[in-house]
Each structure stands twice: as C-alpha cells, then as structure tokens.
Amino acid sequence: MENQRGKGLSFARRIYRPRIIGLGIGGISVLAALYPLPQPDWIWALLLFNGLLWPHLAYQLSTRSAFPYQAERRNLLLDSLLGGFWAATMQFNPLPAVTILSMMAMNNVAAGGLRLFIRGSLAQGVGMLLSWGLFGMHFSSQISALQIYACLPMLTLYPLAVGMVCYQLAIKLSEHKRALSALSRTDSLTGLLNHGSWKDLLHIKFHKCRQQQMEASIALIDIDHFKSINDTYGHIIGDAVLRHLSNELRRNLRHDDLAGRYGGDEFCVILPRMSHQQALDVMERLRQVFNQYQHPQVAELKVSLSIGLAAFDPRFQDPSGWLSAADQALYLAKNSGRNRTASNDSEVKSTQKQMA
C-alpha cells in the first residue's frame, strides 16, 4: 500500500510542473481565440481558474488522496474535458483548437499510453458536448495574427517541458535498471557476487588466462564447522560470521579480485595477475585475520577457515577443471585438520601453511 502511494506521489510530482506550464501558456491561446467572441463573465473567471489556479489545486487533490495515482489520472481526464470545452467554446478556431487538443493528447500519451489517450479523447468529446449545450454549435475558420503569436509558446515551450519530464524519467529508469542488474548478480546477505555471477566471470577469466598466458589463482574458502555455529549460537550469529568474512575479503583483496559466495558457508575468489606464491600469502593472511574474529555478544565463539587454492594451468581443458583443482585442495585442507591453506598446484603440490 505504501509503495503504491509512493509511486502515485511521484507520478503527481512529474505532472505538476508540465501542468503549470501547459495550462498557463495554453490559457493565452484560449484567451486570444475567445477575445473577439461575446462571452459571459463566468467564462473569463473559469479561464483564469483553469490556467492559474487549477494546476495547484489538482496537485493538492492528488497528493492528499489515499490513492494519488488514481486521483492524478482523474485530474488528467478533467484537463482533457476542459480542453474539449475550450476548443468548442472558441468555435473550433483551427490553430488554437488544434494546438490545445493535440498538446493534451500528447500529454495523455506520455502519462498513460494508449489507454489514457483514448479515455482523454472521450473526455474531450464530453467537454465539447457541454460547450455546445451551453452556447450552441459554431465553427470559425478565421485566424488572426494575434492568435498565431499566442499559440507559439504552447507549440514550443510545452513540448520542451514534456520532453524534459520524459528524459528525467528515462534517466531514473536507467538507474533503477542498473540497480536491479547489480542486485541480480550479488548475494543479498554478504553483498558479494552470487554463485552464478562468479561462475560466469570464472569462464571469462579462464579464457583470458589462456589467450594472454596470464598468471591467476582461484581459491575456495570454507568456514570450519559452520553448521555447529548455527546449531549452537543460532542463525543470527551465523549470518554475522558470514558477513564478517565478506568484509574481510573486501579488505584483504585488490579492487579487481573477484570474490563471491559459492554456497551456504563456502566462498570463492579469483585472483588474476598474481603469482601462485602471492596468492598463497594473501589467502594465508586472510585465514589468520579471520581466526582472530571475536563476536561482541559471544566471547567464546571461535572461527577458522579451510582454504583450497589452485593456480591456472594451461593444461586445464575448461574452467570446471580449474575449479575442480581448487576443490581438491579444499578437500585436502579439511582432511588435514582444517584451519589451514592447501594448494593443488603442480609446483607446490599439497603445500600447507598451518596456523602459527
């Protein structure tokens, strides 16, 4: 409900300024067309209200409504009804009438697409019938120089105002699209890449390493006995441990290193343009830093990491082979007592660095 109201208020704000401009300068066109015709005093009062006061009243009606979006669409239909009324009252003087009706049609299309255009056209027809009922059906084909000049602001300024609103809306939609794209690629709890995004980047890095003969390593990181942490201290504490590891990954890795959440308590890292020994040092430093974690509410909580590391080898047939090598190294770290970094690299086979 609150989300719908927020969207409705945003819609009303987007319409507010174009309505002020459109009805203000549109009133000039109507005034120029009505001036030569005999009109009762209340017509001039209605024109003054419609051109100067109605935009602000319409905004208040929509923003104070429980359903701002529906209220604003009613306001747009009333705009169209009055537009039809003025077109018929000025005896369909060609230039002012076409200017008013076409600008309102453009506004309806921009605000609500084909459906609002059709409903707005029907509302214009009702306005015309209302004018004919009051003043009779008349047509005038004479256009004065004053009427031509009076229509110029409507033909130039109002499309500019509508165009600016559409441009601003397009920018916002683009920003929202980028934000949604980022959300679809990240893990909601840790803010790191999710499983699918990391695997996609692994394929890209694998082929780049092959083409450029670039050094790189991947690491699989597992929080030791994480299920026991959840079972003993609860999932809230477990989530805090996961977030802490993600924060340490961001602090200890370079900007272009790629860290992701591979599964429940398992994380993954791609370390491009880094020698295998440097990658071992980085992962070992991460393990030692994480081992010092102390939860402020659970002093007795102890955490550690098992890390499997695999350097890129041109003999790997595909990315899954590279990932399998890291997985074997992780298996080695777990079966060697956990809380350590193990490598499955051909040059440093089964290298292990144990906690000092």
C-alpha positions in Angstrom: 0.0 0.0 0.0 2.8 2.5 1.0 4.7 1.5 -2.1 1.7 2.2 -4.4 1.2 5.6 -2.6 4.8 6.5 -3.1 4.6 5.7 -6.8 1.4 7.8 -7.1 3.0 10.8 -5.4 6.0 10.5 -7.7 3.6 10.5 -10.7 1.8 13.6 -9.4 5.1 15.4 -8.9 6.1 14.6 -12.5 2.8 16.0 -13.8 2.7 19.1 -11.6 5.3 21.3 -13.4 4.2 20.5 -17.0 0.6 21.2 -16.0 1.6 24.6 -14.7 3.4 25.4 -17.9 0.8 23.8 -20.2 -2.3 25.4 -18.7 -0.6 28.7 -18.2 0.5 29.2 -21.7 -2.5 27.3 -23.1 -4.7 29.9 -21.4 -3.0 32.5 -23.5 -4.0 30.7 -26.7 -7.6 30.3 -25.5 -7.8 34.0 -24.4 -6.7 35.1 -27.9 -9.3 33.0 -29.5 -12.2 33.9 -27.2 -11.4 37.7 -27.0 -13.3 38.5 -30.3 -16.3 36.5 -29.3 -19.0 37.7 -26.9 -18.7 35.7 -23.7 -20.4 35.8 -20.3 -18.3 36.9 -17.3 -18.1 33.5 -15.8 -16.2 32.2 -18.8 -13.3 34.6 -18.1 -13.4 33.5 -14.4 -13.3 29.9 -15.4 -10.4 30.5 -17.8 -8.5 32.3 -15.1 -9.1 29.4 -12.7 -8.2 26.8 -15.2 -5.0 28.5 -16.3 -3.6 29.7 -13.0 -5.3 28.0 -10.0 -6.3 24.5 -11.2 -2.7 23.2 -11.5 -2.0 23.8 -7.8 -5.5 22.6 -6.7 -5.0 19.4 -8.8 -1.6 18.7 -7.2 -3.1 19.1 -3.7 -6.0 16.8 -4.6 -3.7 14.1 -5.8 -1.1 14.3 -3.1 -3.7 14.4 -0.3 -5.6 11.5 -1.7 -5.3 8.0 -0.3 -4.7 6.8 -3.9 -2.6 9.6 -5.5 -2.2 7.7 -8.8 -5.9 7.3 -9.4 -6.6 10.9 -8.3 -4.0 12.2 -10.8 -5.4 10.2 -13.6 -8.8 11.8 -12.8 -7.2 15.2 -12.9 -5.8 14.4 -16.4 -9.2 13.4 -17.6 -10.6 16.7 -16.2 -7.8 18.5 -18.1 -9.0 16.8 -21.2 -12.6 17.6 -20.6 -11.8 21.3 -20.1 -9.6 21.2 -23.2 -12.6 19.9 -25.3 -14.8 22.6 -23.7 -12.4 25.4 -24.6 -12.0 24.1 -28.2 -15.7 24.1 -28.7 -16.2 27.4 -26.9 -13.7 29.1 -29.2 -15.8 27.8 -32.1 -13.0 25.4 -33.2 -10.8 28.2 -34.4 -8.4 25.9 -36.3 -4.9 26.9 -34.9 -5.8 27.4 -31.2 -8.2 24.4 -31.1 -5.7 22.0 -32.8 -2.9 23.3 -30.6 -4.8 22.8 -27.3 -6.3 19.3 -28.3 -3.0 18.0 -29.7 -0.9 19.1 -26.8 -3.3 17.5 -24.3 -3.3 14.3 -26.4 0.5 14.3 -26.3 0.3 14.7 -22.5 -2.1 11.8 -22.1 0.1 9.5 -24.2 3.2 10.5 -22.2 1.4 10.0 -18.9 -0.7 6.9 -19.6 -0.1 5.5 -23.0 -2.9 4.5 -25.5 -5.4 3.8 -22.8 -5.2 7.3 -21.3 -5.2 8.7 -24.8 -8.5 7.0 -25.6 -10.1 8.0 -22.3 -8.8 11.5 -22.7 -10.2 11.8 -26.2 -13.6 10.7 -24.8 -13.3 13.3 -22.1 -12.6 15.9 -24.7 -15.7 14.9 -26.5 -17.8 15.3 -23.3 -16.3 18.8 -22.9 -17.3 19.7 -26.4 -20.9 18.5 -25.9 -21.0 20.5 -22.7 -20.0 23.7 -24.5 -22.4 23.0 -27.4 -25.2 22.6 -24.8 -24.4 26.0 -23.3 -23.5 28.1 -26.4 -24.6 26.1 -29.4 -22.5 24.5 -32.1 -20.4 27.1 -34.0 -17.3 27.0 -36.2 -14.9 29.7 -37.1 -12.2 29.5 -39.7 -10.7 33.0 -39.3 -7.2 33.1 -37.7 -5.7 36.5 -36.7 -2.1 37.3 -36.3 -2.6 37.7 -32.6 -4.0 34.1 -32.3 -0.9 32.8 -34.3 1.5 34.5 -32.0 -0.5 33.4 -28.9 -0.1 29.8 -29.9 3.6 29.9 -30.4 4.5 29.5 -26.7 2.2 26.4 -26.5 3.8 24.9 -29.6 7.4 25.4 -28.4 7.6 25.6 -24.6 5.1 22.8 -23.6 6.7 20.1 -25.8 10.0 21.1 -24.2 8.6 20.7 -20.7 7.1 17.3 -21.5 10.3 16.2 -23.2 12.3 17.1 -20.1 10.0 15.1 -17.9 10.3 12.1 -20.2 14.1 12.5 -20.2 14.3 12.6 -16.4 12.0 9.6 -16.2 14.3 7.7 -18.7 17.3 8.6 -16.5 15.6 7.3 -13.4 14.5 4.1 -15.2 18.1 3.5 -16.3 19.4 4.0 -12.8 16.8 1.5 -11.5 17.7 -1.0 -14.2 21.4 -0.8 -13.2 20.5 -1.2 -9.6 18.3 -4.3 -10.3 21.1 -5.7 -12.5 23.5 -5.3 -9.6 21.1 -7.0 -7.2 20.6 -9.9 -9.6 24.4 -10.5 -9.5 25.0 -10.2 -5.8 24.3 -12.2 -2.7 21.8 -10.4 -0.5 23.4 -11.3 2.8 27.1 -10.7 2.0 27.0 -8.2 -0.9 29.5 -10.4 -2.8 28.9 -12.0 -6.2 26.4 -14.8 -6.1 27.2 -18.3 -7.3 26.0 -17.8 -10.9 27.7 -14.5 -11.5 31.0 -15.8 -10.1 30.9 -18.9 -12.3 30.3 -16.6 -15.4 33.3 -14.5 -14.5 35.4 -17.6 -13.9 34.7 -18.6 -17.6 35.8 -15.2 -18.7 39.0 -15.2 -16.7 39.8 -18.8 -17.7 39.8 -17.9 -21.4 41.7 -14.6 -20.8 44.4 -16.6 -19.0 44.7 -18.9 -21.9 44.8 -16.2 -24.5 47.2 -13.9 -22.6 49.2 -16.6 -20.8 48.3 -14.7 -17.6 49.0 -15.9 -14.1 46.0 -16.3 -11.8 44.7 -18.5 -9.0 41.3 -19.3 -7.6 40.5 -20.1 -4.0 37.6 -22.0 -2.4 37.1 -20.9 1.2 35.1 -22.9 3.8 34.1 -21.8 7.3 35.1 -24.7 9.6 32.2 -26.3 11.4 29.8 -23.6 10.3 26.7 -25.9 10.9 27.8 -26.2 14.5 27.9 -22.5 14.9 24.4 -22.2 13.6 23.2 -25.0 15.8 24.9 -23.7 18.9 24.5 -20.0 18.7 21.7 -19.5 16.2 21.4 -18.3 12.6 21.8 -14.6 13.5 25.3 -15.3 14.9 26.0 -17.5 11.8 24.9 -14.7 9.5 27.2 -12.3 11.4 30.1 -14.6 10.8 29.3 -14.8 7.1 29.1 -11.0 6.8 32.4 -10.7 8.7 34.1 -13.0 6.3 32.8 -11.0 3.3 34.1 -7.8 4.9 37.5 -9.3 5.4 37.5 -10.4 1.8 36.8 -6.9 0.7 39.6 -5.5 3.0 42.2 -8.0 2.1 41.7 -8.3 -1.7 42.5 -6.0 -4.5 39.9 -4.0 -6.4 39.9 -6.3 -9.4 39.9 -9.6 -7.4 36.6 -11.3 -7.7 35.0 -12.7 -4.5 31.7 -14.5 -4.3 29.5 -16.6 -2.1 29.7 -20.1 -3.7 27.2 -21.8 -1.4 26.0 -21.7 2.2 29.3 -21.3 4.1 31.6 -21.6 1.1 33.2 -18.6 -0.6 35.2 -18.3 -3.8 37.9 -15.9 -5.1 39.5 -15.3 -8.4 43.0 -13.7 -8.1 44.1 -12.5 -11.6 47.6 -11.3 -12.5 49.0 -12.8 -9.3 51.7 -15.4 -8.9 50.8 -18.6 -7.0 53.0 -17.7 -4.1 51.5 -14.3 -3.8 48.0 -15.9 -3.8 49.1 -18.3 -1.0 50.3 -15.3 1.0 47.0 -13.4 0.5 44.9 -16.4 1.5 47.0 -17.2 4.5 46.8 -13.6 5.7 43.0 -13.8 5.3 42.9 -17.0 7.3 44.9 -15.6 10.1 42.9 -12.4 10.3 39.6 -14.3 10.3 40.9 -16.6 13.0 41.1 -13.6 15.3 37.4 -12.7 15.0 35.5 -12.1 18.2 31.8 -11.6 18.3 30.8 -8.9 20.7 28.0 -10.9 22.2 29.5 -14.4 22.1 33.0 -14.2 23.5 33.6 -17.9 23.4 32.9 -18.2 19.7 35.9 -19.5 17.8 36.0 -19.4 14.0 38.5 -20.6 11.4 38.9 -21.2 7.7 39.9 -24.0 5.4 41.1 -22.7 2.0 41.9 -24.6 -1.2 44.0 -22.8 -3.8 44.7 -23.7 -7.4 46.9 -21.8 -9.9 45.9 -21.6 -13.5 47.4 -24.4 -15.6 47.3 -24.3 -19.4 46.6 -28.0 -19.3 43.2 -27.4 -17.8 40.6 -28.2 -20.6 37.9 -25.9 -19.2 37.0 -23.7 -16.2 35.5 -26.7 -14.4 38.9 -28.4 -14.4 40.4 -25.4 -12.7 37.6 -25.2 -10.2 38.0 -29.0 -9.5 41.6 -28.5 -8.7 40.7 -25.8 -6.1 38.0 -28.1 -4.7 40.6 -30.9 -4.3 42.8 -28.5 -2.5 40.0 -27.6 -0.2 39.3 -31.3 0.4 43.0 -31.7 1.3 42.8 -28.7 3.8 39.8 -30.2 5.5 41.2 -33.7 5.8 44.5 -32.4 7.1 42.9 -30.9 10.2 41.2 -27.8 8.9 42.2 -24.2 9.7 44.8 -24.1 7.0 45.5 -23.2 3.4 46.3 -26.1 1.0 47.3 -25.9 -2.7 46.8 -28.3 -5.5 49.3 -26.5 -7.8 51.6 -28.8 -9.7 54.7 -27.0 -8.4 53.7 -26.8 -4.8 51.6 -29.9 -4.5 50.0 -30.3 -1.1 51.7 -27.2 0.3 50.1 -26.4 3.6 50.5 -23.4 5.9 49.4 -24.2 9.3 48.4 -21.6 11.9 51.3 -20.3 13.9 
